[in-house]
Amino acid sequence: MIKFIEAVLILSGMIIGVGMFGIPFSFVRAGFWLGALELAVLTGLMVLFHLLYARIILVTPVPHRLPGYVEFHLGRRAEILAVLSSFFGIIGSLLAYILIGSVFLHNIFQSFWAGSSEMFWAIAITLSSALATLFSSKKEALIDSALSAALILFLGYVVFILFPRVETANFSGMNFGEAFLPYGVLLFALAGGAAIPNVVTILGKDMKKVGLAILVGTLIPAIIYFLFAFTVVGSVGSGVSEEAIDSLKTVLSGNMVILLSLIGFLSVYDSYIILNSNAQALLKLDFRFGQKIAWLLATLVPFALYAMGLQNFILIIGASGAIAVGIEAGLIMAVYERVRQKQGRVATPASYLWKAPVFLMVTAGVLYELYRIYVN
């Protein structure tokens, strides 16, 4: 039971992150209940992708990361696509962390320091993380889990405070013109594939336990996301800001917003450092860059994009979710089919009843986000 709980917490801790703060805004734009329906559907799909990935790990004789599994089963060309999508997703995530982290810090310091600005804090985050990633830490996962737990507990408190302020009128209306907006945001917020190898390592080859841990570990963040979006949208209405926190100033005390910003920043910053380290590893292992070049690129590319004006939080996490996570989901499906073929299993016509709609959804999401990037 202890190992099962550990596996669930690792997956939930990996999933819960900065994407959560973009969900209320995306729900308001599309219509709350339409967004909630997408949350339910995409949670189910993400459980499916996590389960397929776990099965791939269990039947592959040598452990890899996702690009390695793709190469092992589909070949070098498919691995290149996996590496590029992983790099795009990591850079997009790092950019989102810089953006939301600078907002959190500005919320904390602006009340007593006139010189505070989001650009200043973006620079501070970049420089401090550059120094931090020079030194490896074996306690990163423990610190990240502790901060994620603190964030969850405090969010529970915020939900408790906001619930009496919820007004049902704030949930009315649907905007089908923005129906796809929550799609990328939710994929970004629900993705936890990086933790699946750890879940399998902890629970071993017992697929029933692995499957149950994946189900519970993915549902917990989804429930937290729904409650957070429900109370924020219900209490603030159409005035929800892109990262949710600023808009809470109208319904929460200044000290509460500062405390929420502080806990949010600590969680974001620790995740940023871990993700920065992962980006460096990807650049060294898959792109064959040296240690120093990988360190510079992982640190400077996200900040350069921020300085160039890529500061639309919803656009960034939506594109990262729909494109990077969408491509990875498609690759997982392709690898799983190849595994089944190697095992002598033949796809039945009935199996395409779910495969075809999922594939079309993923493809449509990628194309939609590419269009949004173009027009913005």
VMD Tcl script that draws the C-alpha trace (Angstrom):
set ca {
  {0.00 0.00 0.00}
  {2.86 2.40 0.79}
  {4.38 1.85 -2.66}
  {0.97 2.36 -4.28}
  {0.49 5.68 -2.45}
  {4.03 6.72 -3.39}
  {3.33 5.97 -7.06}
  {0.06 7.93 -6.97}
  {1.72 10.94 -5.33}
  {4.61 10.94 -7.81}
  {2.21 10.99 -10.76}
  {-0.13 13.59 -9.20}
  {2.83 15.75 -8.19}
  {4.19 15.62 -11.73}
  {0.84 16.58 -13.26}
  {-0.17 19.41 -10.93}
  {1.66 22.54 -11.97}
  {1.55 25.87 -13.70}
  {-1.08 24.79 -16.24}
  {-3.71 24.81 -13.52}
  {-3.64 28.61 -13.35}
  {-4.73 28.94 -16.99}
  {-7.79 26.69 -16.70}
  {-10.28 29.23 -15.21}
  {-9.59 31.78 -17.97}
  {-9.96 29.18 -20.72}
  {-13.22 27.97 -19.17}
  {-14.62 31.50 -19.07}
  {-13.77 32.08 -22.73}
  {-15.33 28.83 -23.94}
  {-18.13 28.63 -21.38}
  {-17.62 26.95 -18.03}
  {-19.62 23.78 -18.62}
  {-18.16 23.28 -22.09}
  {-14.71 23.57 -20.52}
  {-15.71 21.15 -17.76}
  {-16.90 18.65 -20.38}
  {-13.53 18.93 -22.13}
  {-11.80 18.39 -18.79}
  {-13.74 15.15 -18.26}
  {-13.06 13.87 -21.79}
  {-9.37 14.80 -21.82}
  {-8.86 13.32 -18.35}
  {-10.16 10.03 -19.69}
  {-7.92 10.28 -22.75}
  {-4.88 11.13 -20.64}
  {-5.55 8.10 -18.43}
  {-5.64 6.04 -21.63}
  {-2.34 7.48 -22.92}
  {-0.67 6.93 -19.55}
  {-1.89 3.31 -19.52}
  {-0.66 2.68 -23.07}
  {2.72 4.18 -22.18}
  {2.95 1.94 -19.11}
  {2.26 -1.14 -21.24}
  {4.96 -0.07 -23.68}
  {7.44 0.26 -20.81}
  {6.53 -3.16 -19.42}
  {7.06 -5.03 -22.71}
  {10.26 -3.24 -23.78}
  {13.36 -5.09 -22.52}
  {15.55 -2.00 -22.05}
  {14.39 1.13 -20.15}
  {14.29 4.42 -22.10}
  {12.67 7.82 -22.14}
  {9.80 8.28 -24.61}
  {12.07 9.14 -27.60}
  {14.04 5.95 -26.86}
  {10.90 3.81 -26.85}
  {9.81 5.45 -30.11}
  {13.16 4.66 -31.75}
  {13.18 1.09 -30.41}
  {9.75 0.29 -31.88}
  {9.29 2.74 -34.79}
  {12.80 3.64 -35.95}
  {15.10 6.65 -36.12}
  {12.82 8.99 -38.12}
  {10.01 8.66 -35.62}
  {12.50 9.26 -32.79}
  {13.50 12.58 -34.38}
  {9.86 13.68 -34.27}
  {9.65 12.56 -30.63}
  {12.81 14.49 -29.71}
  {11.65 17.65 -31.48}
  {8.21 17.54 -29.86}
  {9.81 16.94 -26.44}
  {12.16 19.90 -26.96}
  {9.27 22.12 -28.10}
  {7.22 21.10 -25.08}
  {10.06 21.67 -22.60}
  {10.95 25.10 -24.02}
  {7.27 26.08 -23.98}
  {6.96 24.92 -20.38}
  {10.08 26.82 -19.31}
  {8.73 29.95 -20.98}
  {5.41 29.50 -19.16}
  {7.24 29.05 -15.84}
  {9.23 32.27 -16.38}
  {6.04 34.11 -17.25}
  {3.91 32.91 -14.34}
  {6.83 33.03 -11.89}
  {7.47 36.69 -12.69}
  {3.77 37.46 -12.19}
  {3.81 35.75 -8.79}
  {6.90 37.65 -7.63}
  {5.53 40.96 -8.88}
  {2.32 40.30 -6.92}
  {4.40 39.75 -3.79}
  {6.74 42.76 -4.05}
  {4.77 45.48 -5.86}
  {2.96 46.63 -2.72}
  {6.16 47.73 -0.96}
  {8.77 48.11 -3.74}
  {8.11 50.63 -6.50}
  {10.87 49.16 -8.67}
  {9.20 45.78 -8.97}
  {8.35 44.68 -12.52}
  {7.64 41.39 -14.22}
  {10.66 41.82 -16.53}
  {12.97 42.31 -13.55}
  {11.71 39.11 -11.93}
  {11.92 37.21 -15.23}
  {15.61 38.13 -15.38}
  {16.07 37.16 -11.72}
  {14.42 33.77 -12.26}
  {16.59 33.08 -15.32}
  {19.88 34.04 -13.65}
  {19.19 32.26 -10.37}
  {18.08 29.07 -12.12}
  {21.18 29.20 -14.30}
  {23.29 29.11 -11.14}
  {21.12 26.47 -9.51}
  {21.39 24.05 -12.44}
  {25.17 24.14 -12.27}
  {24.84 21.99 -9.18}
  {22.83 18.76 -9.23}
  {20.56 18.01 -6.30}
  {19.48 14.54 -5.28}
  {16.67 16.06 -3.23}
  {14.90 17.74 -6.16}
  {12.05 15.20 -6.29}
  {11.51 15.37 -2.50}
  {11.45 19.20 -2.51}
  {9.12 19.28 -5.51}
  {6.71 16.83 -3.86}
  {6.70 18.85 -0.63}
  {5.98 22.11 -2.49}
  {3.28 20.44 -4.57}
  {1.66 19.16 -1.37}
  {1.79 22.66 0.16}
  {0.23 24.13 -2.98}
  {-2.57 21.53 -2.97}
  {-3.36 22.14 0.70}
  {-3.44 25.89 0.28}
  {-5.57 25.62 -2.86}
  {-7.97 23.51 -0.85}
  {-8.14 26.36 1.65}
  {-8.73 28.88 -1.16}
  {-11.53 26.72 -2.59}
  {-13.07 26.55 0.89}
  {-12.97 30.36 1.23}
  {-14.26 31.09 -2.27}
  {-17.06 28.54 -2.30}
  {-19.60 30.71 -0.42}
  {-18.94 33.51 -2.94}
  {-19.82 31.37 -5.96}
  {-22.68 32.75 -8.07}
  {-24.42 30.38 -10.49}
  {-24.94 33.20 -13.01}
  {-21.19 33.14 -13.70}
  {-21.48 29.67 -15.26}
  {-24.00 30.58 -17.95}
  {-23.30 30.76 -21.67}
  {-21.17 28.88 -24.18}
  {-18.88 30.24 -26.88}
  {-18.34 27.56 -29.50}
  {-15.98 29.89 -31.36}
  {-13.53 29.40 -28.47}
  {-14.42 25.75 -27.86}
  {-10.89 24.56 -28.62}
  {-9.22 27.07 -26.27}
  {-9.33 24.83 -23.16}
  {-8.07 21.85 -25.18}
  {-4.38 22.72 -25.28}
  {-4.44 24.25 -21.79}
  {-5.95 21.06 -20.34}
  {-3.56 18.75 -22.19}
  {-0.67 20.81 -20.83}
  {-2.14 20.69 -17.32}
  {-2.94 16.95 -17.36}
  {0.22 15.58 -18.96}
  {2.19 13.32 -16.64}
  {3.98 10.97 -19.02}
  {7.39 11.81 -17.57}
  {6.34 10.13 -14.30}
  {5.02 6.88 -15.80}
  {8.44 5.14 -15.86}
  {8.78 5.94 -12.15}
  {5.32 4.53 -11.43}
  {6.25 1.30 -13.23}
  {9.58 1.11 -11.39}
  {7.87 1.45 -8.01}
  {5.03 -1.03 -8.65}
  {6.87 -3.50 -10.89}
  {5.18 -5.62 -13.55}
  {1.79 -5.82 -11.84}
  {-0.26 -4.01 -14.50}
  {-3.39 -4.00 -12.33}
  {-1.63 -1.99 -9.62}
  {0.09 0.22 -12.20}
  {-3.21 0.84 -13.94}
  {-5.02 1.70 -10.71}
  {-2.21 4.05 -9.65}
  {-2.38 5.78 -13.04}
  {-6.16 6.13 -12.80}
  {-6.07 7.59 -9.27}
  {-2.95 9.67 -9.90}
  {-4.54 11.30 -12.95}
  {-8.00 11.77 -11.44}
  {-6.74 13.61 -8.34}
  {-5.31 16.56 -10.36}
  {-8.43 16.62 -12.56}
  {-10.70 16.94 -9.51}
  {-8.47 19.66 -8.04}
  {-8.53 21.51 -11.37}
  {-12.32 21.37 -11.54}
  {-12.78 22.65 -7.97}
  {-10.23 25.42 -8.52}
  {-11.87 26.52 -11.79}
  {-15.37 26.21 -10.30}
  {-14.67 28.47 -7.33}
  {-12.53 31.00 -9.23}
  {-14.98 31.38 -12.14}
  {-17.97 31.21 -9.80}
  {-16.67 34.00 -7.57}
  {-14.90 36.24 -10.12}
  {-16.93 35.66 -13.27}
  {-15.81 36.99 -16.65}
  {-13.10 39.09 -14.99}
  {-10.79 36.09 -14.53}
  {-7.22 36.95 -15.55}
  {-5.10 34.63 -17.72}
  {-3.18 33.28 -14.73}
  {-6.19 33.51 -12.32}
  {-4.22 34.98 -9.40}
  {-4.53 38.68 -10.28}
  {-8.31 38.43 -10.52}
  {-8.53 36.97 -7.01}
  {-7.56 40.38 -5.63}
  {-11.20 41.38 -6.00}
  {-12.45 38.61 -3.69}
  {-9.52 37.79 -1.40}
  {-7.48 39.94 0.96}
  {-4.14 41.29 -0.21}
  {-2.28 39.09 2.27}
  {-4.06 35.98 1.00}
  {-3.13 36.79 -2.61}
  {0.49 37.37 -1.55}
  {0.58 34.05 0.32}
  {-0.95 32.21 -2.64}
  {1.56 33.88 -4.96}
  {4.44 32.88 -2.68}
  {3.44 29.22 -2.49}
  {2.69 29.20 -6.21}
  {6.08 30.71 -7.00}
  {8.00 28.24 -4.85}
  {6.27 25.33 -6.58}
  {6.78 26.85 -10.03}
  {10.41 27.76 -9.40}
  {11.40 24.32 -8.15}
  {9.66 22.70 -11.14}
  {11.41 25.18 -13.43}
  {14.83 24.11 -12.17}
  {13.99 20.40 -12.59}
  {12.63 21.02 -16.09}
  {15.71 23.10 -16.96}
  {17.88 20.14 -15.94}
  {15.76 17.84 -18.12}
  {16.16 20.22 -21.06}
  {19.93 20.13 -20.62}
  {19.86 16.33 -20.55}
  {17.79 16.25 -23.76}
  {20.21 18.62 -25.50}
  {23.23 16.56 -24.43}
  {21.85 13.08 -25.10}
  {19.69 13.61 -28.19}
  {21.20 16.70 -29.83}
  {24.80 15.83 -28.86}
  {25.60 19.28 -27.43}
  {28.35 19.71 -24.87}
  {27.61 20.44 -21.20}
  {28.20 24.21 -21.40}
  {26.28 24.72 -24.65}
  {23.33 22.68 -23.32}
  {23.35 24.73 -20.11}
  {23.37 28.03 -22.04}
  {20.64 27.01 -24.49}
  {18.31 25.61 -21.82}
  {18.69 28.81 -19.82}
  {18.76 31.50 -22.51}
  {16.31 30.26 -25.18}
  {13.16 30.51 -22.98}
  {14.19 33.92 -21.66}
  {15.02 35.17 -25.17}
  {11.52 34.19 -26.28}
  {10.08 36.01 -23.26}
  {12.16 39.13 -23.99}
  {11.00 39.03 -27.63}
  {7.42 39.44 -26.43}
  {6.10 35.89 -26.23}
  {4.19 36.60 -23.02}
  {0.69 35.31 -23.78}
  {0.35 32.72 -21.04}
  {-2.70 30.94 -22.49}
  {-1.20 30.83 -25.99}
  {2.06 29.38 -24.65}
  {0.61 26.59 -22.54}
  {-2.11 25.89 -25.11}
  {0.45 25.47 -27.89}
  {2.75 23.38 -25.70}
  {-0.14 21.14 -24.68}
  {-1.87 20.69 -28.03}
  {1.28 20.38 -30.15}
  {3.89 18.72 -27.93}
  {1.59 16.58 -25.80}
  {-0.64 15.88 -28.80}
  {2.27 14.61 -30.91}
  {3.58 12.52 -28.03}
  {0.11 11.00 -27.55}
  {-0.02 10.13 -31.23}
  {3.42 8.52 -31.02}
  {2.38 6.49 -27.97}
  {-0.61 5.17 -29.91}
  {1.64 4.28 -32.86}
  {4.19 2.53 -30.64}
  {1.44 0.59 -28.88}
  {0.08 -0.63 -32.21}
  {3.57 -1.74 -33.26}
  {3.97 -3.61 -29.97}
  {0.66 -5.39 -30.59}
  {1.79 -6.33 -34.09}
  {5.06 -7.76 -32.74}
  {2.98 -9.84 -30.32}
  {0.97 -11.21 -33.23}
  {-2.22 -9.35 -32.39}
  {-4.35 -8.04 -35.25}
  {-6.31 -4.81 -34.95}
  {-10.05 -5.42 -35.18}
  {-12.45 -3.02 -36.96}
  {-14.06 -2.26 -33.59}
  {-10.75 -0.97 -32.22}
  {-10.80 1.84 -34.78}
  {-14.04 3.14 -33.29}
  {-11.95 4.81 -30.56}
  {-8.59 5.11 -32.34}
  {-9.87 7.13 -35.29}
  {-11.71 9.81 -33.23}
  {-8.75 10.16 -30.85}
  {-6.32 10.52 -33.74}
  {-8.56 13.10 -35.44}
  {-8.90 15.05 -32.18}
  {-5.15 15.14 -31.64}
  {-4.53 16.20 -35.25}
  {-7.22 18.91 -35.10}
  {-5.74 20.22 -31.84}
  {-2.25 20.48 -33.34}
  {-3.55 22.29 -36.45}
  {-5.69 24.65 -34.36}
  {-2.79 25.67 -32.15}
  {-0.51 26.18 -35.17}
  {-3.21 28.47 -36.59}
  {-3.47 30.39 -33.30}
  {0.29 30.87 -33.23}
  {0.17 32.17 -36.83}
  {-2.62 34.70 -36.25}
  {-1.10 35.91 -32.99}
}
mol new
graphics top color blue
foreach p $ca { graphics top sphere $p radius 0.5 }
foreach p [lrange $ca 0 end-1] q [lrange $ca 1 end] { graphics top cylinder $p $q radius 0.2 }
display resetview
